[in-house]
Each structure stands twice: as structure tokens, then as C-alpha cells.
Amino acid sequence: MDFKTNNMKKIMIFIVMLLGINTVNSQNNLIFNKVITQNLSAGILTVPEGKVWKITAAGYTFKIDGGNNIDTARMPFWINEGSTIATVSSAANINSVSILEFNVVAISSSSGGSSGGLSAEGLEFNKVINYQANEYATDLYGGPIGSIEIPEGKVWKITRVTVTYASNTYPLKTEDVSAVGLYLGDILIFYRPFTTGYSTSSYDSYPVWINSGTKELVIGRESANEGTQYRVTISAIEYNIPE
């Protein structure tokens, strides 16, 4: 009996220790605050006090706290308050980052309700977006081909973007672009270098998160090729920001 009693005591002590560890490691919750879309060419970004950042996409390699280069293929990347992000390239057109900012909130002061219906980021699903455009970029090195409005209180999670050359004469024509980028506002959401084909898919870094507001959709290209027609598709999920 003593042997069984001692074993039971050991098991109970072990369970209490596990519960204690879980309590220590679960003192804070992360509550979604906002989407940040920023060009790193403006300087170093610093995570504010009481926040953490989830970097979900980047147009080019960057540094955290001045350390080693972070490959965009390693997204997402979490960083704590006080950490810094800086670019390693002076090319302003490829230095955009997409970030989710979370508040660090003590469990006692955060909601104790169920998180049912919310995404891992604490956002509420609203609808699927399938955007299409078939437009000409008439300026020498590209130009606007439309605009997209993301309503107040919403954010977009862009999961895929395609850009191909198009033709009204031959509607089914599909041709890979080369040396072309697509911007939504200031954020580069698609890029193909000066090579033909989609083998350079390493330039794709999705998802890209976009905050609310009216954003101009702009084609940028290396060559002065006026009047080129483009077919653009954007797949995204629109979320409500819970109040």
C-alpha cells in the first residue's frame, strides 16, 4: 500500500509541476492590433514597447537587430519589442515589408471568451477576394492600371498574385512577364526579374497583409515599353478586425 501511495504522490506532484510550468509560460496573450505595410528604405523600423511583430512577407533580404541577413524564404518571422529591422539594399522599389502587429496583454486583462471563428491572428473571416484586371500600362516605365479599396475595419491577406502579358486580339494568349513588378500602394506584391518564366518563384513571398484604404495598383517595368497590356489576378482573404 505504501508503495502505491508513494507512486500516487509522485504522480500528483508531477501533474502540479506541469500545471505550474504551463501557468508561468501562459501569462500573456497576443491580441491583434494592426497591419503594417512599410518600405524599409525610409530607415530602421523598431518594434514598439508592449508589441510583437510577425513579419509575413518581404520584398528583399533584411537584417534583424543588425545581425545576419534574413532570407525572405524564412517567413513568417516573429520579433519582440525593441527589436529592429533594416534593409540590406538601397533599391527602394524592393524593400517593402508586410507585418502583423500584436499587443502583449496579460491574461487577466484580456478576454476570457472563446476564440471560435477567429483566425490564428485573431481576425474574423469576412470573404474571399478574387480580383482580376486586364489593362494597359501607358507610361514609359509602367504606370497605374487601377485601384483597390479595402474598407475601413478590414484587412487583406494576399495569398497569390499573377501577372502575364495580355491581348484583346487573342484573349487566350498567356505570356510570362519579364523585369516587371506590381505594387498595391507602396507594397510590392509581385516581381519577376529580367528572365522569362516562373522558375524564379523564389521572388514570391506570400501571404502579404494589406491594411485598409484606397490603394493604387501600379505596374513597374525596366523597359520604356508604352502601351503594353497586362492581365493581373489577385487572390486574397478579407478579414474583419474585431472590436
DRENBANU-316316 format. One line per 8 residues: number of its first residue (from 1); for each residue x, y, z of C-alpha. Coordinates in steps of 0.05 Angstrom, whole numbers, plus 5000, padded with zeros to 4 digits. Layout:
BEGIN
NUM> X/Y/Z  ...
END
This chain:
BEGIN
1> 5000/5000/5000  5056/5048/5018  5088/5034/4951  5024/5051/4914  5013/5112/4958  5083/5138/4944  5073/5128/4869  5008/5166/4871
9> 5041/5223/4909  5096/5226/4857  5046/5228/4800  5006/5283/4834  5069/5324/4846  5089/5315/4773  5020/5339/4749  5023/5400/4795
17> 5092/5417/4767  5066/5413/4696  5008/5458/4713  5056/5507/4745  5100/5509/4684  5040/5520/4639  5017/5578/4683  5086/5611/4681
25> 5090/5605/4605  5019/5630/4593  5019/5697/4629  5006/5737/4566  4962/5735/4505  4976/5765/4436  4919/5809/4413  4918/5833/4340
33> 4930/5908/4335  4942/5927/4262  4974/5912/4195  5038/5950/4178  5060/5957/4106  5125/5995/4103  5183/6010/4057  5248/5998/4093
41> 5285/6049/4051  5257/6103/4098  5303/6077/4153  5304/6027/4211  5238/6002/4239  5233/5987/4314  5181/5944/4349  5145/5989/4400
49> 5142/5973/4474  5087/5923/4492  5083/5897/4420  5109/5838/4380  5113/5835/4304  5100/5777/4257  5137/5793/4192  5097/5755/4139
57> 5130/5778/4074  5188/5820/4049  5210/5843/3981  5283/5832/3995  5332/5805/4047  5335/5845/4111  5371/5846/4179  5343/5839/4249
65> 5380/5876/4304  5438/5887/4257  5453/5812/4254  5456/5763/4196  5414/5772/4134  5344/5741/4138  5323/5704/4076  5252/5720/4052
73> 5240/5645/4045  5241/5640/4122  5175/5678/4130  5139/5686/4176  5189/5714/4227  5170/5737/4297  5208/5792/4334  5199/5822/4404
81> 5192/5894/4429  5255/5935/4419  5280/5894/4360  5297/5930/4296  5291/5914/4221  5336/5945/4169  5346/5935/4095  5410/5909/4063
89> 5395/5941/3996  5388/6013/3973  5337/5994/3919  5274/6028/3946  5228/5990/3898  5241/5922/3930  5246/5940/4004  5174/5933/4026
97> 5154/5890/4086  5086/5865/4109  5078/5860/4185  5024/5839/4234  5029/5878/4300  5003/5847/4364  4992/5876/4433  5022/5835/4490
105> 4965/5832/4540  4964/5799/4608  4914/5741/4611  4877/5773/4669  4862/5835/4627  4847/5801/4561  4781/5770/4542  4768/5702/4571
113> 4716/5684/4518  4722/5633/4463  4764/5649/4401  4717/5608/4357  4711/5637/4287  4776/5675/4291  4840/5663/4252  4907/5648/4284
121> 4920/5723/4280  4856/5738/4319  4818/5763/4258  4747/5746/4236  4738/5717/4166  4694/5761/4121  4701/5736/4049  4746/5710/3993
129> 4772/5761/3943  4785/5742/3870  4807/5806/3836  4821/5809/3761  4845/5865/3715  4862/5868/3642  4893/5937/3630  4946/5977/3593
137> 5005/6010/3628  5013/6071/3584  5071/6107/3617  5143/6096/3595  5163/6052/3653  5095/6026/3673  5040/6064/3708  4974/6055/3745
145> 4926/6002/3719  4871/6012/3771  4856/6020/3845  4831/5975/3900  4792/5998/3962  4799/5957/4026  4742/5980/4072  4755/6011/4140
153> 4758/5958/4194  4783/5905/4144  4850/5876/4124  4870/5833/4065  4913/5771/4067  4940/5764/3996  4956/5692/3982  4974/5693/3908
161> 4986/5743/3851  4997/5730/3777  5017/5779/3723  5021/5759/3649  5021/5796/3583  4952/5800/3552  4920/5814/3485  4849/5836/3467
169> 4861/5808/3397  4879/5740/3425  4841/5734/3492  4871/5666/3510  4943/5688/3499  4985/5679/3562  5058/5701/3562  5105/5707/3621
177> 5127/5776/3641  5200/5796/3650  5231/5854/3690  5162/5873/3717  5135/5888/3786  5065/5901/3813  5052/5948/3870  4990/5955/3913
185> 5000/6023/3944  5074/6025/3964  5078/5949/3973  5110/5904/3921  5063/5844/3915  5093/5812/3852  5162/5814/3820  5196/5780/3762
193> 5268/5797/3744  5297/5802/3675  5286/5729/3657  5228/5696/3624  5185/5645/3660  5162/5629/3730  5222/5589/3751  5241/5649/3794
201> 5185/5635/3842  5232/5649/3900  5212/5721/3890  5142/5702/3913  5134/5716/3987  5062/5704/4009  5020/5718/4046  5024/5794/4042
209> 4980/5832/4091  4949/5899/4069  4914/5949/4113  4851/5988/4098  4846/6046/4049  4846/6060/3975  4909/6033/3942  4933/6047/3872
217> 4951/5985/3831  5014/6002/3792  5057/5964/3742  5131/5980/3744  5179/5955/3690  5251/5963/3668  5239/5980/3595  5205/6040/3565
225> 5151/5998/3531  5088/6041/3527  5020/6011/3514  5035/5941/3540  4973/5903/3563  4974/5862/3627  4929/5810/3658  4930/5813/3734
233> 4898/5766/3784  4899/5774/3860  4873/5720/3908  4862/5745/3979  4822/5734/4042  4787/5793/4073  4783/5795/4149  4744/5838/4198
241> 4784/5869/4255  4745/5850/4318  4725/5910/4361
END
